[in-house]
Amino acid sequence: MTIFRRLLLRLGTSLIVLVGVSMLIFCIARVIPGDPARIALGPRATTEQVEQMREALHLNEPLVVQYGLFMRDLARGDLGISLYSKRPVMTDLAEYLPATLELVLLAGLMMVVFGLPLGALSARYRGRWPDHLIRVFSLLTVSAPAFVWAVGLVLVFAYFLPLFPITGRIADTLNIPHLTGFMLIDTLAAGRIDGFISALHHMILPAFALALSGIGQASRLTRSNMISTYEHPSIEMAQAYGFSEARIAQRYAFRPSLIPSLTIIGLDFAALLGNAFLVEIIFAWPGLSRYGVGVILQKDLNAIVGTVLIISATFLIANIIVDFLVSVINPRIRLSENGK
């Protein structure tokens, strides 16, 4: 099977999964206690007003009919009106998603840049003080959730050492034209280097708080895999030929250990969208996860389903990208896909 055919198969499977997720979250959202129409209109609304709202939302229809109407509108790119913001859900998603994606992408980059080298360094100096130090760091980062690190980073680097801002995406004095919603891209497109630096400055703390757990997990997994690889006969042969420890670590031990590490990083990256809600609240980050908390509290059915579908689609896309990278790194997988 070629990589292209495998990609088409994964895309088809992902679409089926998304349909299943939409059915599941659609049913769950409608069995949660509370009347969405009453919540939207408030306690002072009359019974007639609530009933009109229920008719407008098709809440009096059977569940199967409601789902059919929802899928019909979704096929046209319409997720309805949000009861939380009083705007089309698609408009809300287009506004809030770039902020969270930008934060998650930076956190994912941090997991790769810091997690993999730390694991390789720990494996190379296994049993010595760098190994012990990195293992303690990894265990601490994995043990605590992201919002705990967010609070700690705010206290240390924004309160005691005021080095980073803790709210917003960019300095209030800067006015950047809205093009893509990705602040780093918009600032560069506007030729505002000062805006780019300010946006990156605002992103570092929340992104690092999100990435810490993934950094620790990637480090521990890379170390474990590299230590197993060091026991392979090919490593003994490389040592017998007199190759340097650095060359053996980089070329013969690190690369085979990348596959499981990249898989875990891909899963962690996709999960960051769901884990970011408390971090976004702590840093007042105007992203999708923070928006998702608001719509859940308001039992905004259309917005809940739209938010979950976006997170699910991101998770599936991340898995497809990881599978592609693994097939590129490991020739055996690529050859087996080509039937060789």
FENWO-V812542 format. One line per field, one symbol per residue. psi: psi as a letter, one per 40 degrees, with the letter a starting at -180 (. if undefined). burial: b if it has 24 or more other ideal C-beta (glycine too) atoms within 12 Angstrom, else e. A space follows every 50 residues. Layout:
# FENWO-V812542
psi=???
burial=???
This chain:
# FENWO-V812542
psi=hidddddddddddddddddddddddddddeehiihddddddieeiidddd ddddddefeeiidddddddddddddefheahhedefihdddddddddddd ddddddddddddddddddddddddfheidddddddddddddddiiddddd ddddddedcdggdiieiieiidehhhhhdeehdddddddefgdddddddd ddddddddddedddddddddddddddddddeiddddddddeeiidddddd deddddedddddddddddddedddeeddddddefhgaddddddddddefg dddddddddddddddddddddddddddddhdddddddef.
burial=eeeeeeeeebeeebeeebeebbbebbeebbeeeebbbbbbbeeeeeeeeb eebbeebbbeeeeeebbebbeebbeeeebbbbbbbeeebbebbebbbbbb bbbbbbbbbbbbebbbbbbbbbbbbbeeeebeebbebbeebbeeebbebb bbbbeebbeeeeebbbebbbeeeeebeeeebbbbebbeeeebeebbebbb bbbbbbbbbbbbbbbbbbbbbbbbbbbebbeeeebeeeeeeeeeeeebbe ebbbbbbbbbbbbbbbbbbbbbbbbbbbbbbbbebbbbbbbbbbbbebbb bbbbbbbbbbbbbbbbbbbbbbbbbbbeeeeeeeeebeee
